[in-house]
Amino acid sequence: SFLFSVTQAAHAAGFYIQEQSVKGLGSAFSGSTTSIEDASTIYFNPAGMTKLEQAQINAGVHLIVPSADLTDTGSTLGGAPVTGGDGGNPYSPTPIPNLYAAVPLNNMIWAGIGVSAPFGLGSDYGDTWFGRFDSTQTDLTTINIQPSVAVKANDWLSIGGGVDIQYADAELKSAAQIVTAGESKLKGDDWSLGYNIGVLVKPLPQTEFGVHYRSAIEHTLDGRISLQGTGAGTFDIPGTADLNLPDIATFGVAHDVNENLRLNAQVTWFGWNNFQEIRAKNAAGGTVSNVTQNYSNTTAFAVGGEYDLNDTWTVRAGYQFDETPTNDQFRTTRTPDGDRNWFSGGGTYKLNENIDLDFAATYIHVGSETVNVSGRNALGNAVVRANTGGDIGIVAVGLNYKF
């Protein structure tokens, strides 16, 4: 195929990367709008900066260790069975870093900035596997720079928001065969802008509500489209493809059961219907190819809590159910996605008055689904049929330094 789906993320449904806070991961992001009391709250709800005691920097890294299995259930090329192996595990362990800083300007106003990678990852099946006419390699990276401000309006209301300055870079490959086997490729990048806004409301001393909205961001990847080695001519031309990322709305509630125990619940809505197709265009605006995606809007639900063991240790745990936006009719080997069940645990160790160390680990089971796509080859006669399944491990460490 020429223009294809973006990568399947190995840690959240679709290709969204939730892992933007080590403390948040420890409770499966069940309290990300209400209960992340360090500078990484900037990503999930910048209004949370008003709860911080002093200026601070937060740095974290999440190591994502994904595994996927695809089994051929009758893939064909020109009506004949396709030769090739199963591609093995197409994913490699990948670190996801993030960095945040927050500073009080006065008793009411905070300023902060975050750097994160909210969409992406990559897959590589090799050039000889049975699904090669659908995909062989995918690399998508996004970098999000988020300057933010928060205002404490009164004792029960805080408001925060920020601008998302986002860079996207993609390289997408698949096999193509006209006379001989070759390769099609798109490579492009783009800068674009979005915004986010959040609110914290505390109507009771023990209960808090958080709401956050992150806008959709539309990228036009500008680069090159090429076809090589098919025995029927080659080309390498300027081209573009749109990458429309979802808007995200989150509502959470946190309740202090007592001075040591805090419970969280959260629901997140993803506007994945923004991602309907990947259309490759040449410099004149003509369509080179178009692949339908038809992603559906999804909802994720999370519950969890944290408990202060003593003055130095806090432990947390959580569960999340995360729907896949992919549909049976259009699911591809680039996004062999399924519904996800998260099981998370973590803790914070207070090293001293200035330094906190965060730890978290998560296991995610990815539900089994099917792939049944056709027309991905240059001749339009390749059919890829497969059963999918997988799981993901995540380990994360972070440091929060207070000035």
C-alpha positions as CSV (number, residue, x, y, z in Angstrom):
1,S,0.0,0.0,0.0
2,F,1.0,3.6,-0.4
3,L,-0.5,5.5,2.4
4,F,-1.4,3.5,5.3
5,S,-2.3,3.6,8.8
6,V,-0.1,5.1,11.5
7,T,1.5,2.8,14.0
8,Q,-0.2,0.7,16.6
9,A,0.8,2.0,19.9
10,A,2.0,-0.6,22.3
11,H,0.5,0.9,25.4
12,A,-2.8,2.6,24.8
13,A,-5.6,1.8,22.4
14,G,-5.2,3.3,19.0
15,F,-1.7,4.9,18.9
16,Y,-2.1,7.2,21.9
17,I,0.7,7.1,24.6
18,Q,-0.8,7.6,28.1
19,E,2.5,7.2,29.8
20,Q,3.2,10.8,30.6
21,S,3.5,10.5,34.4
22,V,5.2,7.8,36.5
23,K,3.0,8.7,39.5
24,G,-0.1,8.5,37.2
25,L,0.9,5.1,35.8
26,G,1.0,3.6,39.3
27,S,-2.8,3.9,39.6
28,A,-3.5,3.1,35.9
29,F,-4.2,6.9,35.4
30,S,-7.4,6.7,37.5
31,G,-6.5,10.0,39.2
32,S,-4.7,11.8,36.4
33,T,-7.0,14.9,36.5
34,T,-7.2,15.1,40.3
35,S,-4.4,13.3,42.1
36,I,-1.0,13.8,40.4
37,E,0.6,16.1,43.0
38,D,3.8,16.8,41.1
39,A,4.8,18.8,38.0
40,S,3.6,16.0,35.6
41,T,0.1,17.2,36.3
42,I,0.8,19.8,33.6
43,Y,0.0,17.2,30.9
44,F,-3.2,15.7,32.4
45,N,-4.6,18.8,34.1
46,P,-2.5,22.0,34.4
47,A,-5.0,23.3,37.0
48,G,-3.3,20.8,39.3
49,M,-0.2,23.1,39.5
50,T,-2.1,25.2,42.1
51,K,-1.9,22.2,44.6
52,L,1.9,22.1,44.5
53,E,3.7,23.3,47.5
54,Q,6.7,24.9,45.7
55,A,8.6,25.2,42.4
56,Q,9.6,21.8,41.0
57,I,11.0,19.7,38.1
58,N,9.7,16.3,37.3
59,A,11.5,13.8,35.0
60,G,10.4,10.3,34.1
61,V,11.0,7.5,31.7
62,H,8.6,4.6,30.9
63,L,10.1,1.5,29.3
64,I,7.4,-0.1,27.1
65,V,7.9,-3.8,26.4
66,P,5.2,-4.9,23.9
67,S,4.5,-8.3,22.3
68,A,2.1,-9.1,19.5
69,D,1.3,-12.3,17.7
70,L,-0.3,-12.5,14.2
71,T,-1.4,-15.8,12.7
72,D,-2.1,-16.2,9.0
73,T,-5.7,-17.3,8.4
74,G,-5.6,-17.3,4.6
75,S,-3.7,-14.3,3.1
76,T,-3.4,-14.3,-0.7
77,L,-1.7,-12.5,-3.6
78,G,-3.4,-12.8,-6.9
79,G,-5.7,-15.5,-5.5
80,A,-2.7,-17.7,-4.4
81,P,-1.5,-18.2,-0.8
82,V,1.2,-15.8,0.2
83,T,4.5,-17.3,1.3
84,G,6.4,-16.0,4.3
85,G,6.7,-16.3,8.1
86,D,4.6,-14.7,10.8
87,G,6.8,-11.7,11.3
88,G,7.6,-12.6,14.9
89,N,7.1,-9.9,17.5
90,P,7.1,-6.6,15.4
91,Y,7.8,-4.4,18.4
92,S,11.0,-3.6,20.3
93,P,11.3,-2.3,23.9
94,T,11.0,1.5,23.7
95,P,11.7,4.2,26.3
96,I,9.2,7.1,26.6
97,P,10.7,10.1,28.4
98,N,8.9,13.1,29.7
99,L,10.0,16.3,31.5
100,Y,8.0,19.0,33.3
101,A,8.7,22.2,35.3
102,A,6.3,24.3,37.4
103,V,6.9,27.6,39.2
104,P,4.5,29.8,41.3
105,L,4.4,33.4,40.1
106,N,2.5,34.5,43.2
107,N,-0.1,33.0,45.7
108,M,-2.7,32.5,42.9
109,I,-0.9,32.0,39.6
110,W,1.5,29.2,38.4
111,A,3.4,28.8,35.2
112,G,4.8,25.6,33.8
113,I,6.1,23.7,30.7
114,G,6.0,20.1,29.7
115,V,7.8,18.1,27.0
116,S,6.2,14.7,26.1
117,A,5.6,12.2,23.3
118,P,1.8,11.6,23.3
119,F,1.4,9.6,20.1
120,G,3.6,7.0,18.3
121,L,6.0,4.1,18.5
122,G,6.8,1.7,15.7
123,S,6.6,-1.8,14.2
124,D,8.9,-3.8,12.0
125,Y,7.8,-7.2,10.6
126,G,10.6,-7.6,8.1
127,D,10.2,-7.8,4.3
128,T,9.3,-11.5,4.0
129,W,6.3,-12.0,6.3
130,F,2.8,-13.0,5.1
131,G,1.3,-9.6,5.7
132,R,4.0,-7.6,3.9
133,F,1.6,-6.2,1.3
134,D,-0.3,-4.5,4.1
135,S,2.8,-3.3,6.1
136,T,6.4,-4.0,6.7
137,Q,7.7,-1.1,8.9
138,T,6.1,1.9,10.7
139,D,7.8,4.7,12.6
140,L,5.8,7.5,14.1
141,T,7.2,10.0,16.6
142,T,5.5,13.0,18.1
143,I,7.0,15.6,20.4
144,N,4.7,17.9,22.3
145,I,5.9,21.1,24.0
146,Q,3.2,22.5,26.4
147,P,3.7,25.9,28.0
148,S,0.9,26.2,30.6
149,V,-0.7,28.6,33.2
150,A,-2.9,27.8,36.2
151,V,-4.9,30.2,38.4
152,K,-6.3,29.4,41.9
153,A,-9.6,31.4,41.7
154,N,-10.5,30.5,45.4
155,D,-10.3,27.7,47.9
156,W,-12.5,25.3,45.9
157,L,-11.8,26.3,42.2
158,S,-8.6,26.2,40.0
159,I,-8.4,26.7,36.3
160,G,-5.4,25.9,34.0
161,G,-4.6,25.6,30.3
162,G,-1.8,25.4,27.8
163,V,-0.8,25.5,24.2
164,D,0.4,22.3,22.5
165,I,3.2,22.9,20.1
166,Q,3.5,19.5,18.4
167,Y,6.0,18.0,15.9
168,A,5.2,14.8,14.1
169,D,7.6,12.6,12.0
170,A,6.5,9.5,10.2
171,E,8.0,6.8,7.9
172,L,5.6,4.2,6.6
173,K,6.6,1.2,4.4
174,S,5.0,-1.8,2.8
175,A,5.8,-4.3,0.1
176,A,4.6,-3.7,-3.5
177,Q,4.6,-6.1,-6.4
178,I,3.8,-5.4,-10.1
179,V,6.4,-7.5,-11.9
180,T,8.9,-8.1,-9.1
181,A,8.7,-7.5,-5.4
182,G,9.5,-4.0,-4.3
183,E,8.7,-1.4,-1.7
184,S,6.4,1.6,-1.3
185,K,7.3,4.3,1.3
186,L,6.0,7.6,2.7
187,K,8.3,9.8,4.8
188,G,7.2,13.2,6.1
189,D,7.0,15.6,9.0
190,D,5.1,18.6,10.3
191,W,4.7,21.1,13.1
192,S,1.2,22.0,14.3
193,L,-0.7,23.6,17.2
194,G,-3.4,22.6,19.6
195,Y,-4.6,23.6,23.1
196,N,-5.8,22.1,26.4
197,I,-7.7,23.4,29.4
198,G,-8.5,21.9,32.8
199,V,-10.5,22.6,35.9
200,L,-10.3,21.4,39.5
201,V,-13.3,21.7,41.8
202,K,-13.3,20.8,45.5
203,P,-17.0,21.1,46.7
204,L,-16.2,19.2,49.9
205,P,-13.0,19.0,52.0
206,Q,-12.6,15.3,51.2
207,T,-13.8,15.2,47.6
208,E,-12.4,16.7,44.4
209,F,-13.5,16.7,40.7
210,G,-11.2,17.2,37.7
211,V,-12.1,17.9,34.1
212,H,-9.6,18.2,31.2
213,Y,-10.0,18.7,27.5
214,R,-7.2,18.4,24.9
215,S,-8.0,19.6,21.4
216,A,-7.6,17.6,18.2
217,I,-4.4,18.4,16.3
218,E,-4.3,18.1,12.5
219,H,-0.9,17.5,10.9
220,T,-0.1,17.6,7.2
221,L,3.0,15.4,6.8
222,D,5.2,17.0,4.1
223,G,7.8,14.8,2.6
224,R,8.2,12.2,-0.2
225,I,6.3,9.3,-1.7
226,S,8.3,6.6,-3.4
227,L,8.0,3.2,-5.2
228,Q,11.1,1.2,-5.9
229,G,12.0,-2.2,-7.3
230,T,8.7,-3.5,-8.7
231,G,10.0,-4.1,-12.2
232,A,7.5,-1.6,-13.6
233,G,9.2,1.8,-13.2
234,T,10.1,3.7,-10.0
235,F,9.4,7.1,-8.7
236,D,10.3,9.4,-5.8
237,I,8.1,12.5,-5.7
238,P,7.2,15.2,-3.2
239,G,4.0,14.4,-1.4
240,T,1.8,15.0,1.6
241,A,-0.6,13.1,3.9
242,D,-2.9,14.3,6.6
243,L,-2.6,12.9,10.1
244,N,-5.6,13.9,12.2
245,L,-5.2,13.1,15.9
246,P,-8.1,12.8,18.4
247,D,-9.4,15.3,20.9
248,I,-9.5,13.9,24.4
249,A,-11.9,14.7,27.3
250,T,-11.4,13.4,30.8
251,F,-13.6,13.6,33.9
252,G,-12.3,12.3,37.3
253,V,-13.2,12.2,40.9
254,A,-11.0,11.6,44.0
255,H,-12.2,11.0,47.6
256,D,-10.1,11.0,50.8
257,V,-11.4,8.1,52.8
258,N,-9.2,9.1,55.7
259,E,-5.9,10.9,56.1
260,N,-3.9,8.0,54.5
261,L,-6.2,6.6,51.9
262,R,-7.4,8.3,48.7
263,L,-9.6,6.6,46.0
264,N,-9.8,7.7,42.4
265,A,-12.2,7.0,39.4
266,Q,-11.9,8.4,36.0
267,V,-13.5,8.2,32.5
268,T,-11.7,9.4,29.3
269,W,-13.4,10.0,25.9
270,F,-11.3,9.9,22.7
271,G,-12.5,11.5,19.5
272,W,-10.9,8.9,17.3
273,N,-13.4,9.5,14.5
274,N,-11.1,12.3,13.4
275,F,-8.9,9.5,12.0
276,Q,-10.9,8.3,9.0
277,E,-8.4,7.9,6.3
278,I,-4.8,8.2,5.2
279,R,-4.7,9.9,1.8
280,A,-1.4,10.4,0.0
281,K,-1.3,13.4,-2.4
282,N,1.3,14.6,-4.9
283,A,2.5,18.1,-5.1
284,A,-0.4,19.1,-7.4
285,G,-2.9,17.8,-4.8
286,G,-3.9,14.7,-6.7
287,T,-4.5,11.5,-4.8
288,V,-1.8,8.9,-5.1
289,S,-3.6,6.4,-2.8
290,N,-6.1,6.4,0.0
291,V,-6.6,3.9,2.7
292,T,-9.8,4.0,4.8
293,Q,-9.4,3.7,8.6
294,N,-12.8,4.6,10.0
295,Y,-11.7,4.7,13.6
296,S,-14.5,5.0,16.1
297,N,-14.7,7.2,19.2
298,T,-13.8,5.3,22.4
299,T,-14.1,5.5,26.2
300,A,-11.6,4.3,28.8
301,F,-12.6,3.7,32.5
302,A,-10.1,3.6,35.4
303,V,-10.3,3.1,39.1
304,G,-7.6,3.0,41.7
305,G,-6.2,4.6,44.8
306,E,-3.1,5.4,46.9
307,Y,-2.2,4.8,50.5
308,D,0.4,6.6,52.7
309,L,2.3,3.8,54.5
310,N,4.3,6.3,56.6
311,D,6.1,9.6,56.1
312,T,8.4,8.3,53.4
313,W,6.4,5.7,51.4
314,T,3.2,6.0,49.4
315,V,1.9,3.1,47.5
316,R,-0.8,3.0,44.7
317,A,-2.6,0.6,42.4
318,G,-5.3,0.8,39.7
319,Y,-7.2,-0.9,36.9
320,Q,-8.2,0.5,33.5
321,F,-10.3,-0.8,30.6
322,D,-9.3,0.9,27.4
323,E,-11.4,0.4,24.2
324,T,-9.9,0.0,20.8
325,P,-10.9,2.5,18.1
326,T,-10.2,0.0,15.3
327,N,-13.1,-1.8,13.5
328,D,-13.2,-5.3,12.1
329,Q,-13.8,-4.1,8.5
330,F,-10.8,-1.8,8.4
331,R,-8.3,-3.1,11.0
332,T,-4.8,-3.5,9.5
333,T,-1.5,-5.1,10.5
334,R,-0.2,-1.7,11.3
335,T,-2.9,-1.4,14.0
336,P,-3.6,-5.0,15.2
337,D,-5.3,-3.5,18.1
338,G,-7.8,-4.9,20.6
339,D,-9.5,-3.8,23.8
340,R,-7.1,-3.5,26.7
341,N,-7.2,-4.4,30.4
342,W,-4.6,-2.6,32.5
343,F,-3.3,-3.8,35.9
344,S,-1.0,-1.2,37.6
345,G,1.0,-0.7,40.8
346,G,3.5,1.8,42.0
347,G,4.9,3.9,44.8
348,T,6.7,7.1,45.8
349,Y,9.7,7.2,48.2
350,K,10.4,10.5,49.8
351,L,14.2,10.6,49.8
352,N,14.3,14.0,51.6
353,E,12.4,17.3,51.7
354,N,13.4,18.1,48.1
355,I,13.5,14.8,46.3
356,D,10.8,12.2,45.6
357,L,11.5,9.0,43.7
358,D,8.6,7.4,41.8
359,F,8.2,3.8,40.6
360,A,5.5,2.1,38.7
361,A,4.8,-1.1,36.7
362,T,1.9,-2.2,34.5
363,Y,0.7,-5.3,32.7
364,I,-1.7,-4.8,29.8
365,H,-3.6,-7.7,28.1
366,V,-4.6,-6.9,24.5
367,G,-7.8,-8.7,23.4
368,S,-7.8,-11.0,20.3
369,E,-9.1,-9.5,17.1
370,T,-9.0,-10.2,13.3
371,V,-7.4,-8.5,10.3
372,N,-9.2,-8.9,6.9
373,V,-8.0,-6.2,4.5
374,S,-7.5,-6.2,0.7
375,G,-6.4,-3.9,-2.0
376,R,-3.2,-2.9,-0.2
377,N,-0.8,-4.1,-3.0
378,A,0.0,-1.9,-6.0
379,L,-2.2,-4.2,-8.2
380,G,-5.0,-4.2,-5.7
381,N,-5.1,-8.0,-5.4
382,A,-3.4,-8.7,-2.1
383,V,-5.6,-9.9,0.8
384,V,-4.3,-10.1,4.3
385,R,-6.2,-12.3,6.8
386,A,-4.9,-12.8,10.3
387,N,-5.8,-13.4,14.0
388,T,-4.1,-11.0,16.4
389,G,-3.3,-10.9,20.1
390,G,-0.7,-9.6,22.5
391,D,0.3,-8.2,25.8
392,I,2.5,-5.3,27.1
393,G,4.7,-4.8,30.1
394,I,5.7,-1.3,31.4
395,V,8.2,-0.3,34.0
396,A,8.8,3.3,34.9
397,V,11.0,5.5,37.2
398,G,10.8,9.2,37.9
399,L,12.3,11.9,40.0
400,N,10.6,15.0,41.3
401,Y,12.9,17.8,42.6
402,K,11.4,20.6,44.7
403,F,13.2,24.0,44.9
